[in-house]
Amino acid sequence: MASINDVSRLAQVSKATVSRVLSGSRGVKEESRDAVLRAVEILNYKPNAIAQSLSSQVTHCIGVICATEHIQQATGYLQALEKQLSQHQKHLLLRFANTTDAVAQACAELSTGLCDAIMVVGARFPLPAAAQQAILIDCLNASGDQQVGIDYEFASQTASHYLFTQQRRKIALFNFKPGEAADQVLQGYCSALESLAMPFNRQLIVNQAESVSVALQGLINRHIAFDAVLVTDYYKGLEVAELLKRYQRAVPQEVMVFSLDGSVAALGQPYLPLIAYPLETLAQRAVRLITGSGCDFPPLRGHLLTPY
């Protein structure tokens, strides 16, 4: 493998001149610059990234803290992020964290000079103060300009209208835990009901401080009639569908289950109808925040995807 000494000898310039050319510094004679670039091409020289980072204080690494509940969802996010980062000659440095404390610990570790910026992806729990300076991707109840969010009101309204077209009129909503995202989901649900002059039934709404199995059993035990269940997470939707079968409720014939959040990249053809989000667009927006070429993006809207 060629070294900087080999480039220096072939180009007949000093190692310092080679370093200045490769770092893009000015003050190098044009003939020297051309000689270095020719030597680099002939020798197929690859600069040492670690050595460069020590001298420039730039690592070209982006710390990504994956806070999703399911590894299948993480796969879709990470594939999209890695593709976009590589196009900007940046590398992904991955950490997994599924609690507030774990995110704080990951932020502290990554902030010791290991990377140039930090992203937190898919958190469904309160974020620590340390994460407020990070770029937040699809994190619930996030605030500030450094975020790429989801339009959950639009998703909920779209999902409800689809269920209406399937002749479902008693839609149970298993919402997020109380917060801004839960408010958006409920607003979209209510707007859809209002558009068809349908009554609102508070008994069909469950804020998910509890598991989907407890929520579903509560509806059944209270003898509340429902013919559809709207959930916030695809994998929770799969759990609901399996539980309904145990209760002798045919899916989707008797009860249709719909997810507000699904990843096409991770899922392929879904088993349940869902709102899918263009993960590449999420990743593009996140990288634009890193490079300073974009900010204050509107919440991202998904599209309806059905298994039929």
Buried (B, 14 or more C-beta within 10 A) or exposed (E): EBEBEBBBEBBEBEEEBBBBBBEEEEEBEEEBBEBBBEBBEEBEBEBEEEEBBEEEEEBBBBBBBBBBBBEBBBBBBBBBBBBBBEEEEBBBBBBEBBEBEBBBBBBEBBBEEBBBBBBBBBBBBBBBEBBBEBBBBBBBBBEEEBBBBBBBBBBBBBBBBBBBEBEBBBBBBBBBBEBBBBBBBBBBBBBBBEEEEBEEBEEBBBBBEEEBBEBBBEBEEEEEEBBBBBBBBBBBBBBBBEBBEEEEBEBBEEBBBBBBBBBBBBBEEBBBBBBBBBBBBBBBBBBBBBEEEBEEBEBBBBEBBEEE
